Amino acid sequence: MAAPGPARLLRAAAASSRRWLFSASPAAGTRPGCGSAAAAVRTARLLSLSARAVLSSEDKITVHFINRDGDKLTAKGKPGDSLLDVVVDNNLDIDGFGACEGTLACSTCHLIFEDHIFEKLDAITDEEMDMLDLAYGLTETSRLGCQICLKKSMDDMTVRVPEAVADARQSVDMSKNS
């Protein structure tokens, strides 16, 4: 019996990917974060679909980041995107930001929010609080960017990147060696 041709293998792989895309629940195979809209975008990216096509009808939200050196970086994202997604998708130059890619395994996406925005954020989870405990420059309005989802009410907000960054993954590795 002859091996299946390349076209047949591609069709089978595509069919399998479509089944996974439409049958996966938000909890299965997704990282912690912003819920179904962001999970759909990440899933679409995994399948090389355009994120624009998934959320094309929604307006973009402007976010200003004050970098460690005091520079103001401005970027846009869509409702449901995490602030980590905004930084990555817009190729913002923030050293070390999002080292764990939003899996709640580091604190490199630590951001400091203005009081009036911080008060409107969704409740913090225990997992996020554990990572924040390891962050440098922790304030009363600190959160992890991978856990903050954009909403239209956040348009034109400003967030500050702390002066130093701590990667919780390095802390764990260093404690194993000592």
Backbone as ProteinMPNN parsed JSONL, in Angstrom:
{"seq_chain_A": "MAAPGPARLLRAAAASSRRWLFSASPAAGTRPGCGSAAAAVRTARLLSLSARAVLSSEDKITVHFINRDGDKLTAKGKPGDSLLDVVVDNNLDIDGFGACEGTLACSTCHLIFEDHIFEKLDAITDEEMDMLDLAYGLTETSRLGCQICLKKSMDDMTVRVPEAVADARQSVDMSKNS", "coords_chain_A": {"N_chain_A": [[0.851, -1.179, 0.0], [0.578, 2.193, -0.849], [2.085, 5.163, 0.509], [0.2, 7.941, 1.872], [-0.34, 10.863, -0.145], [1.173, 14.224, -0.147], [-0.838, 16.223, -0.36], [-3.122, 14.961, 0.622], [-2.35, 14.508, 3.285], [-2.106, 17.165, 4.184], [-4.791, 18.029, 3.995], [-5.975, 16.379, 5.916], [-4.647, 17.227, 8.233], [-5.519, 19.902, 8.336], [-8.288, 19.543, 8.691], [-8.293, 18.316, 11.194], [-7.22, 20.41, 12.748], [-9.229, 22.349, 12.507], [-11.343, 21.062, 13.822], [-10.268, 21.023, 16.432], [-10.076, 23.773, 16.946], [-12.758, 24.605, 17.036], [-13.867, 23.009, 18.984], [-12.517, 23.181, 21.362], [-12.554, 24.078, 24.761], [-12.504, 27.217, 26.63], [-10.902, 26.765, 28.875], [-9.352, 24.648, 28.27], [-6.213, 24.001, 27.083], [-5.431, 26.673, 26.895], [-3.746, 29.653, 27.966], [-3.686, 31.286, 31.225], [-5.638, 34.253, 31.607], [-7.284, 36.581, 29.612], [-9.809, 35.485, 28.916], [-12.397, 34.295, 26.663], [-12.337, 35.814, 24.202], [-9.652, 36.653, 23.896], [-8.476, 34.146, 24.01], [-9.503, 33.026, 21.692], [-8.228, 34.599, 19.777], [-5.532, 33.912, 20.282], [-5.668, 31.188, 19.656], [-6.36, 31.366, 16.964], [-4.022, 32.57, 16.021], [-2.247, 30.498, 16.447], [-3.042, 28.795, 14.477], [-2.292, 30.106, 12.264], [-4.075, 32.02, 11.324], [-5.422, 35.229, 10.597], [-5.393, 37.534, 13.195], [-6.749, 39.862, 12.971], [-8.914, 39.223, 11.357], [-10.419, 37.684, 13.079], [-11.338, 39.442, 15.092], [-12.316, 41.732, 13.733], [-14.332, 43.707, 13.681], [-14.315, 45.303, 15.905], [-13.461, 48.311, 17.698], [-10.233, 49.828, 18.08], [-8.178, 50.201, 21.01], [-6.341, 52.668, 22.641], [-3.257, 52.589, 24.309], [-0.925, 53.906, 26.555], [2.398, 53.449, 27.41], [4.705, 54.072, 29.913], [7.959, 53.759, 29.751], [10.847, 52.149, 31.325], [12.974, 53.922, 31.029], [11.707, 56.324, 30.944], [10.605, 57.042, 28.531], [7.735, 57.492, 26.476], [5.664, 55.125, 25.171], [3.357, 54.376, 22.715], [0.569, 52.39, 21.892], [-1.841, 50.289, 20.209], [-4.661, 48.199, 20.852], [-7.12, 45.573, 20.775], [-10.416, 45.228, 22.225], [-10.438, 42.821, 24.808], [-7.889, 41.88, 24.294], [-4.874, 41.165, 26.053], [-2.684, 43.242, 28.03], [-0.109, 42.364, 27.695], [-0.34, 41.124, 25.185], [-0.738, 43.435, 23.649], [1.751, 44.74, 23.885], [3.466, 42.816, 22.696], [2.272, 42.407, 20.121], [2.566, 44.913, 18.999], [5.249, 45.233, 18.891], [6.686, 46.598, 20.957], [9.434, 48.153, 22.55], [10.294, 46.999, 25.295], [12.338, 45.941, 27.605], [12.719, 42.534, 28.445], [10.026, 42.087, 28.93], [7.213, 40.097, 29.555], [8.321, 37.466, 29.633], [7.505, 34.817, 30.14], [5.486, 34.452, 28.409], [2.852, 34.944, 29.193], [1.945, 32.921, 30.913], [1.701, 33.003, 33.636], [4.063, 32.503, 35.058], [6.127, 34.123, 35.684], [7.117, 37.479, 36.583], [7.547, 39.5, 34.815], [5.933, 41.136, 33.281], [4.946, 43.063, 34.886], [3.101, 45.888, 35.729], [2.305, 49.307, 36.55], [-0.547, 50.947, 37.507], [-2.698, 53.817, 36.975], [-4.618, 55.283, 39.602], [-7.441, 55.66, 39.077], [-7.935, 53.921, 36.968], [-7.039, 51.483, 37.972], [-8.923, 50.924, 39.956], [-11.066, 50.027, 38.474], [-10.368, 47.607, 37.417], [-10.654, 44.041, 36.876], [-11.049, 41.58, 39.491], [-8.175, 40.438, 41.281], [-6.402, 37.363, 40.912], [-5.431, 34.571, 43.005], [-3.169, 33.309, 41.98], [-2.01, 35.3, 40.372], [-1.433, 37.171, 42.347], [0.49, 35.773, 43.816], [2.64, 35.78, 41.98], [3.048, 38.533, 41.723], [4.01, 39.111, 44.245], [6.659, 38.544, 43.967], [7.682, 40.509, 42.413], [9.708, 43.376, 41.542], [9.574, 46.684, 42.88], [6.903, 46.825, 43.686], [3.645, 48.156, 43.984], [0.649, 49.678, 45.371], [-1.046, 49.733, 43.238], [-0.238, 47.835, 41.417], [-0.21, 45.382, 38.839], [-0.187, 42.393, 36.792], [0.543, 42.545, 33.408], [-0.224, 40.534, 31.639], [-2.548, 39.609, 32.652], [-4.445, 41.535, 32.502], [-7.145, 42.636, 30.751], [-8.064, 44.419, 27.87], [-10.559, 46.935, 27.805], [-13.153, 48.965, 26.455], [-13.473, 51.189, 28.083], [-10.948, 51.685, 28.968], [-9.587, 53.12, 27.102], [-7.022, 55.23, 25.98], [-5.535, 55.105, 28.308], [-2.796, 55.315, 30.67], [-0.014, 53.437, 31.592], [2.606, 52.45, 33.803], [5.86, 51.145, 33.471], [7.748, 49.36, 35.782], [10.902, 50.403, 37.282], [12.757, 48.357, 37.543], [13.068, 44.857, 36.773], [11.839, 41.677, 37.737], [12.298, 38.298, 37.287], [10.427, 35.692, 38.031], [10.906, 33.074, 37.394], [13.676, 32.851, 37.301], [14.299, 33.193, 39.983], [13.32, 30.827, 41.067], [14.974, 28.965, 39.75], [17.486, 29.736, 40.747], [17.221, 29.153, 43.467], [17.171, 26.426, 43.435], [19.776, 25.77, 42.866], [21.23, 26.463, 45.087]], "CA_chain_A": [[0.0, 0.0, 0.0], [1.387, 3.408, -0.99], [1.891, 6.197, 1.541], [-0.667, 9.03, 1.404], [0.365, 11.985, -0.732], [1.245, 15.442, 0.661], [-2.113, 16.948, -0.359], [-4.027, 14.249, 1.524], [-1.884, 14.777, 4.649], [-2.459, 18.545, 4.52], [-6.24, 18.088, 4.221], [-6.242, 15.719, 7.197], [-4.157, 18.122, 9.295], [-6.405, 21.063, 8.387], [-9.553, 19.107, 9.282], [-8.027, 18.109, 12.608], [-7.041, 21.724, 13.366], [-10.541, 23.001, 12.59], [-12.092, 20.417, 14.908], [-9.704, 21.486, 17.699], [-10.404, 25.189, 17.108], [-14.16, 24.82, 17.367], [-14.325, 22.163, 20.079], [-11.75, 23.417, 22.587], [-13.149, 25.017, 25.712], [-11.509, 28.223, 27.007], [-9.992, 26.289, 29.912], [-8.494, 23.583, 27.75], [-5.168, 24.364, 26.146], [-5.17, 28.105, 26.813], [-3.037, 30.186, 29.123], [-4.525, 32.152, 32.033], [-5.662, 35.595, 31.04], [-8.409, 37.443, 29.334], [-11.052, 34.853, 28.548], [-12.651, 33.674, 25.366], [-11.92, 36.623, 23.042], [-8.196, 36.552, 23.771], [-8.172, 32.752, 23.705], [-9.815, 32.833, 20.27], [-7.157, 35.231, 19.005], [-4.329, 33.08, 20.407], [-5.911, 29.966, 18.89], [-6.27, 31.731, 15.55], [-2.607, 32.782, 15.707], [-1.612, 29.191, 16.374], [-3.415, 28.186, 13.204], [-1.86, 31.038, 11.227], [-5.15, 32.867, 10.835], [-5.219, 36.616, 10.953], [-6.122, 37.99, 14.374], [-7.624, 40.926, 12.494], [-10.127, 38.606, 10.831], [-11.205, 37.178, 14.19], [-11.95, 40.544, 15.83], [-12.176, 42.88, 12.84], [-15.371, 44.722, 13.785], [-14.198, 46.089, 17.132], [-12.57, 49.47, 17.676], [-8.971, 49.672, 18.807], [-8.012, 50.952, 22.257], [-4.991, 53.217, 22.751], [-2.609, 52.444, 25.613], [0.382, 54.568, 26.659], [3.306, 52.815, 28.363], [5.879, 54.856, 30.302], [9.018, 52.764, 29.849], [11.813, 52.315, 32.423], [13.816, 55.09, 30.779], [10.865, 57.506, 30.917], [10.008, 57.237, 27.208], [6.325, 57.141, 26.341], [5.395, 54.27, 24.027], [1.911, 54.305, 22.499], [0.174, 51.255, 21.068], [-3.27, 50.027, 20.148], [-5.097, 46.808, 20.936], [-8.569, 45.382, 20.657], [-11.05, 44.741, 23.461], [-10.156, 41.415, 25.067], [-6.442, 41.657, 24.259], [-4.167, 41.485, 27.294], [-1.648, 44.251, 27.828], [1.035, 41.636, 27.14], [-0.612, 41.008, 23.746], [-0.532, 44.753, 23.043], [3.201, 44.962, 23.809], [4.044, 41.885, 21.722], [1.717, 42.643, 18.784], [3.05, 46.196, 18.496], [6.719, 45.202, 18.956], [7.193, 47.663, 21.814], [10.756, 47.876, 23.084], [10.314, 46.973, 26.755], [13.255, 44.839, 27.893], [12.331, 41.423, 29.303], [8.587, 42.08, 29.196], [6.456, 38.922, 29.145], [9.245, 36.355, 29.369], [6.836, 33.504, 30.192], [4.429, 34.51, 27.399], [1.527, 35.024, 29.789], [1.548, 31.685, 31.587], [1.76, 33.267, 35.075], [5.243, 31.841, 35.598], [7.133, 35.147, 35.979], [6.476, 38.767, 36.882], [8.202, 40.478, 33.945], [4.958, 42.055, 32.682], [4.467, 43.903, 35.982], [2.787, 47.268, 35.357], [1.717, 50.136, 37.603], [-1.717, 51.62, 36.944], [-3.243, 55.006, 37.609], [-5.655, 54.894, 40.565], [-8.803, 55.598, 38.52], [-8.011, 52.72, 36.121], [-6.851, 50.322, 38.848], [-10.193, 50.675, 40.652], [-12.021, 49.414, 37.545], [-9.855, 46.324, 36.941], [-11.243, 42.824, 37.434], [-10.402, 41.113, 40.718], [-6.908, 39.735, 41.116], [-6.447, 35.957, 41.32], [-4.363, 34.161, 43.929], [-1.97, 33.01, 41.19], [-1.387, 36.574, 40.0], [-0.903, 37.76, 43.582], [1.733, 35.052, 44.122], [3.698, 36.281, 41.082], [3.315, 39.935, 42.073], [4.826, 39.125, 45.464], [8.061, 38.403, 43.571], [8.031, 41.617, 41.511], [10.384, 44.557, 42.081], [8.845, 47.94, 42.784], [5.482, 46.575, 43.871], [2.87, 49.272, 44.537], [-0.761, 49.373, 45.636], [-1.766, 49.657, 41.963], [0.511, 46.933, 40.541], [-0.846, 44.18, 38.294], [0.547, 41.773, 35.699], [-0.062, 42.907, 32.137], [-0.806, 39.362, 30.975], [-3.838, 39.318, 33.274], [-5.34, 42.686, 32.331], [-7.782, 42.619, 29.428], [-8.518, 45.731, 27.433], [-11.978, 47.264, 27.693], [-13.295, 50.276, 25.825], [-13.32, 52.225, 29.112], [-9.51, 51.887, 29.212], [-8.995, 53.847, 25.983], [-6.127, 56.339, 26.279], [-4.938, 54.987, 29.65], [-1.34, 55.295, 30.78], [0.53, 52.519, 32.591], [4.042, 52.658, 33.977], [6.699, 49.954, 33.621], [8.654, 49.614, 36.912], [12.305, 50.663, 36.93], [13.51, 47.095, 37.5], [12.235, 43.699, 36.475], [12.218, 40.422, 38.393], [11.743, 37.139, 36.615], [10.211, 34.681, 39.072], [11.488, 31.804, 36.951], [15.079, 32.858, 37.685], [14.341, 32.991, 41.421], [13.142, 29.398, 41.307], [16.174, 28.273, 39.297], [18.593, 30.043, 41.642], [17.036, 28.475, 44.743], [17.487, 25.013, 43.232], [21.236, 25.62, 42.802], [21.907, 26.815, 46.337]], "C_chain_A": [[0.89, 1.233, 0.0], [1.074, 4.385, 0.135], [1.005, 7.306, 0.995], [0.173, 10.189, 0.884], [0.321, 13.218, 0.157], [-0.086, 16.178, 0.733], [-3.094, 16.305, 0.606], [-3.646, 14.502, 2.989], [-2.247, 16.19, 5.088], [-3.951, 18.683, 4.802], [-6.593, 17.481, 5.566], [-5.806, 16.604, 8.359], [-5.068, 19.331, 9.446], [-7.736, 20.702, 9.035], [-9.395, 18.911, 10.785], [-7.903, 19.439, 13.346], [-8.37, 22.44, 13.514], [-11.368, 22.382, 13.702], [-11.591, 20.909, 16.25], [-10.108, 22.917, 17.974], [-11.826, 25.367, 17.595], [-14.649, 23.965, 18.524], [-13.601, 22.444, 21.39], [-12.483, 24.401, 23.481], [-12.096, 26.03, 26.106], [-10.503, 27.719, 28.032], [-8.996, 25.27, 29.371], [-7.478, 24.146, 26.764], [-4.911, 25.852, 26.002], [-4.443, 28.554, 28.061], [-4.003, 31.033, 29.949], [-4.581, 33.533, 31.395], [-7.029, 36.146, 30.812], [-9.659, 36.766, 28.821], [-11.171, 34.488, 27.086], [-12.198, 34.497, 24.175], [-10.415, 36.509, 22.823], [-7.785, 35.125, 23.436], [-8.441, 32.462, 22.232], [-8.726, 33.432, 19.394], [-5.898, 34.384, 19.068], [-4.481, 31.793, 19.606], [-5.784, 30.254, 17.408], [-4.823, 31.943, 15.14], [-1.89, 31.45, 15.574], [-1.893, 28.522, 15.033], [-3.108, 29.09, 12.027], [-3.009, 31.81, 10.584], [-4.857, 34.287, 11.264], [-6.046, 36.972, 12.176], [-7.098, 39.096, 13.982], [-8.956, 40.368, 12.002], [-11.022, 38.117, 11.962], [-11.962, 38.292, 14.896], [-11.993, 41.824, 15.0], [-13.195, 43.99, 13.085], [-15.228, 45.615, 15.009], [-13.2, 47.229, 16.989], [-11.315, 49.19, 18.482], [-8.924, 50.618, 20.002], [-6.558, 51.395, 22.339], [-4.492, 53.076, 24.182], [-1.244, 53.122, 25.533], [1.177, 53.857, 27.746], [4.439, 53.785, 28.649], [6.966, 53.836, 30.612], [9.967, 53.089, 31.004], [12.677, 53.557, 32.269], [13.02, 56.387, 30.695], [10.225, 57.794, 29.569], [8.559, 56.784, 27.219], [6.143, 56.36, 25.04], [3.884, 54.136, 23.896], [1.606, 53.172, 21.54], [-1.334, 51.1, 21.121], [-3.526, 48.533, 20.24], [-6.604, 46.761, 20.827], [-9.145, 44.946, 21.994], [-10.839, 43.238, 23.606], [-8.689, 41.065, 24.975], [-5.877, 41.927, 25.651], [-3.149, 42.577, 26.998], [-0.354, 43.597, 27.329], [0.864, 41.479, 25.631], [-0.338, 42.33, 23.037], [0.958, 45.021, 22.861], [3.818, 44.092, 22.712], [3.573, 42.208, 20.3], [2.215, 43.938, 18.157], [4.568, 46.316, 18.549], [7.293, 46.344, 19.788], [8.505, 47.224, 22.449], [10.766, 48.037, 24.599], [11.115, 45.733, 27.136], [12.663, 43.809, 28.844], [10.845, 41.259, 29.535], [7.946, 40.799, 28.676], [7.293, 37.703, 28.853], [8.551, 34.997, 29.352], [5.664, 33.423, 29.218], [3.034, 34.42, 27.99], [1.046, 33.785, 30.497], [1.541, 31.808, 33.108], [2.916, 32.52, 35.737], [6.366, 32.829, 35.881], [6.392, 36.428, 36.356], [7.05, 39.87, 35.996], [7.234, 41.432, 33.256], [4.294, 42.924, 33.749], [4.277, 45.332, 35.491], [2.159, 47.988, 36.541], [0.652, 51.013, 36.962], [-2.055, 52.903, 37.691], [-4.407, 54.571, 38.495], [-7.024, 54.711, 39.922], [-8.99, 54.415, 37.571], [-7.945, 51.477, 37.002], [-8.161, 49.933, 39.542], [-11.202, 49.94, 39.781], [-11.576, 48.038, 37.052], [-10.596, 45.165, 37.596], [-10.434, 42.393, 38.648], [-9.136, 40.326, 40.391], [-7.058, 38.288, 41.6], [-5.308, 35.672, 42.302], [-3.062, 33.904, 43.18], [-1.244, 34.291, 40.787], [-0.754, 37.23, 41.227], [0.423, 37.086, 43.972], [2.888, 35.55, 43.26], [4.046, 37.729, 41.413], [4.175, 40.042, 43.327], [6.315, 39.052, 45.154], [8.562, 39.567, 42.716], [8.773, 42.726, 42.258], [9.462, 45.764, 41.95], [7.347, 47.797, 42.922], [4.802, 47.778, 44.516], [1.447, 48.804, 44.817], [-1.557, 49.206, 44.342], [-1.011, 48.804, 40.942], [-0.362, 45.771, 40.098], [0.068, 43.616, 37.209], [-0.188, 42.046, 34.393], [-0.712, 41.744, 31.415], [-2.192, 39.036, 31.515], [-4.851, 40.443, 33.125], [-5.838, 42.712, 30.897], [-8.319, 43.998, 29.093], [-10.042, 45.801, 27.356], [-12.051, 48.657, 27.089], [-13.104, 51.407, 26.828], [-11.854, 52.525, 29.427], [-8.841, 52.703, 28.115], [-8.228, 55.065, 26.472], [-5.531, 56.282, 27.689], [-3.418, 54.975, 29.558], [-0.956, 54.33, 31.891], [2.041, 52.712, 32.635], [4.738, 51.31, 34.161], [7.651, 50.251, 34.777], [10.102, 49.754, 36.449], [13.136, 49.4, 36.817], [12.533, 45.963, 37.226], [12.769, 42.496, 37.237], [11.537, 39.298, 37.639], [11.652, 36.015, 37.641], [10.809, 33.338, 38.682], [12.954, 31.725, 37.336], [15.218, 32.643, 39.183], [14.221, 31.516, 41.764], [14.401, 28.65, 40.905], [17.337, 28.5, 40.261], [18.43, 29.308, 42.965], [17.346, 26.985, 44.622], [18.993, 24.779, 43.277], [21.913, 25.879, 44.13], [21.752, 25.76, 47.402]], "O_chain_A": [[1.851, 1.308, 0.766], [-0.045, 4.432, 0.647], [1.039, 7.592, -0.202], [1.256, 10.466, 1.4], [-0.464, 13.275, 1.104], [-0.433, 16.708, 1.788], [-3.812, 16.999, 1.326], [-4.522, 14.69, 3.833], [-2.651, 16.399, 6.232], [-4.341, 19.374, 5.743], [-7.433, 18.023, 6.285], [-6.517, 16.716, 9.358], [-5.363, 19.744, 10.567], [-8.259, 21.47, 9.842], [-10.27, 19.299, 11.559], [-8.425, 19.581, 14.451], [-8.618, 23.075, 14.539], [-12.03, 23.101, 14.451], [-12.399, 21.191, 17.134], [-10.449, 23.257, 19.107], [-12.082, 26.191, 18.473], [-15.761, 24.181, 19.005], [-14.044, 21.978, 22.439], [-12.973, 25.431, 23.019], [-10.905, 25.762, 25.945], [-9.367, 28.192, 28.062], [-7.93, 25.061, 29.948], [-7.849, 24.703, 25.731], [-4.229, 26.261, 25.062], [-4.52, 27.898, 29.101], [-5.036, 31.46, 29.433], [-3.642, 33.929, 30.706], [-7.854, 36.176, 31.726], [-10.532, 37.466, 28.309], [-10.177, 34.386, 26.367], [-11.707, 33.922, 23.203], [-9.958, 36.295, 21.7], [-6.85, 34.913, 22.664], [-7.684, 31.729, 21.596], [-8.343, 32.842, 18.384], [-5.255, 34.152, 18.044], [-3.537, 31.353, 18.951], [-5.171, 29.48, 16.672], [-4.424, 31.548, 14.044], [-1.035, 31.279, 14.706], [-1.064, 27.769, 14.523], [-3.601, 28.871, 10.921], [-2.917, 32.208, 9.423], [-4.105, 34.505, 12.215], [-7.255, 36.744, 12.201], [-8.154, 39.243, 14.597], [-10.004, 40.978, 12.212], [-12.247, 38.128, 11.832], [-13.121, 38.104, 15.264], [-11.728, 42.903, 15.53], [-12.93, 45.135, 12.717], [-15.958, 46.598, 15.134], [-12.219, 47.124, 16.252], [-11.331, 48.416, 19.44], [-9.541, 51.683, 20.004], [-5.648, 50.593, 22.131], [-5.198, 53.396, 25.139], [-0.503, 52.937, 24.567], [0.695, 53.683, 28.865], [5.075, 54.275, 27.716], [6.898, 53.132, 31.62], [9.897, 54.17, 31.589], [13.066, 54.175, 33.259], [13.588, 57.441, 30.407], [9.39, 58.692, 29.463], [8.203, 55.814, 27.888], [6.428, 56.863, 23.954], [3.205, 53.814, 24.871], [2.272, 53.0, 20.519], [-2.011, 51.694, 21.959], [-2.732, 47.714, 19.778], [-7.273, 47.794, 20.791], [-8.438, 44.356, 22.811], [-11.033, 42.477, 22.658], [-8.271, 40.046, 25.525], [-6.353, 42.821, 26.351], [-2.795, 42.805, 25.841], [0.415, 44.234, 26.609], [1.817, 41.677, 24.877], [0.23, 42.343, 21.945], [1.382, 45.478, 21.8], [4.6, 44.579, 21.895], [4.387, 42.276, 19.378], [2.282, 44.056, 16.933], [5.114, 47.386, 18.28], [8.264, 46.985, 19.385], [8.664, 46.067, 22.836], [11.187, 49.067, 25.124], [10.63, 44.609, 27.006], [12.165, 44.155, 29.915], [10.44, 40.364, 30.277], [8.106, 40.448, 27.508], [7.001, 36.97, 27.908], [8.974, 34.108, 28.614], [4.931, 32.434, 29.208], [2.127, 33.877, 27.358], [-0.16, 33.61, 30.67], [1.387, 30.802, 33.801], [2.772, 31.974, 36.831], [7.455, 32.417, 36.281], [5.163, 36.436, 36.435], [7.041, 41.041, 36.376], [7.665, 42.442, 32.699], [3.205, 43.455, 33.534], [5.187, 45.919, 34.906], [1.561, 47.366, 37.419], [0.917, 51.729, 35.996], [-1.744, 53.056, 38.873], [-5.103, 53.605, 38.18], [-7.703, 53.718, 40.187], [-10.117, 53.952, 37.394], [-8.704, 50.529, 36.803], [-8.462, 48.749, 39.693], [-12.108, 49.292, 40.305], [-12.326, 47.368, 36.343], [-11.099, 45.282, 38.713], [-9.281, 42.79, 38.814], [-9.046, 39.647, 39.367], [-7.758, 38.025, 42.578], [-4.352, 36.44, 42.407], [-1.982, 34.232, 43.67], [-0.016, 34.364, 40.852], [0.342, 37.782, 41.142], [1.361, 37.755, 44.406], [4.0, 35.724, 43.759], [5.217, 38.106, 41.384], [4.98, 40.965, 43.452], [7.142, 39.448, 45.975], [9.733, 39.603, 42.339], [8.513, 42.987, 43.433], [8.666, 45.848, 41.015], [6.595, 48.573, 42.332], [5.317, 48.35, 45.476], [1.092, 47.661, 44.528], [-2.629, 48.602, 44.351], [-1.132, 49.026, 39.737], [-1.154, 45.241, 40.877], [0.993, 44.293, 36.761], [-1.391, 41.807, 34.284], [-1.658, 41.943, 30.653], [-2.932, 38.269, 30.899], [-5.991, 40.316, 33.572], [-5.054, 42.799, 29.952], [-8.946, 44.657, 29.922], [-10.711, 44.869, 26.911], [-11.106, 49.437, 27.203], [-12.622, 52.478, 26.46], [-11.556, 53.521, 30.088], [-7.638, 52.956, 28.19], [-8.731, 55.839, 27.286], [-5.072, 57.3, 28.206], [-2.839, 54.668, 28.516], [-1.498, 54.391, 32.995], [2.668, 53.087, 31.643], [4.27, 50.45, 34.907], [8.307, 51.292, 34.766], [10.475, 49.288, 35.372], [14.118, 49.369, 36.075], [11.326, 46.101, 37.425], [13.978, 42.312, 37.369], [10.333, 39.348, 37.386], [12.665, 35.459, 38.064], [11.179, 32.548, 39.551], [13.442, 30.645, 37.667], [16.156, 31.977, 39.621], [14.926, 31.012, 42.639], [14.857, 27.78, 41.647], [18.087, 27.572, 40.561], [19.429, 28.875, 43.539], [17.741, 26.352, 45.602], [19.44, 23.706, 43.682], [23.086, 25.537, 44.286], [22.268, 25.919, 48.508]]}, "name": "protein", "num_of_chains": 1, "seq": "MAAPGPARLLRAAAASSRRWLFSASPAAGTRPGCGSAAAAVRTARLLSLSARAVLSSEDKITVHFINRDGDKLTAKGKPGDSLLDVVVDNNLDIDGFGACEGTLACSTCHLIFEDHIFEKLDAITDEEMDMLDLAYGLTETSRLGCQICLKKSMDDMTVRVPEAVADARQSVDMSKNS"}
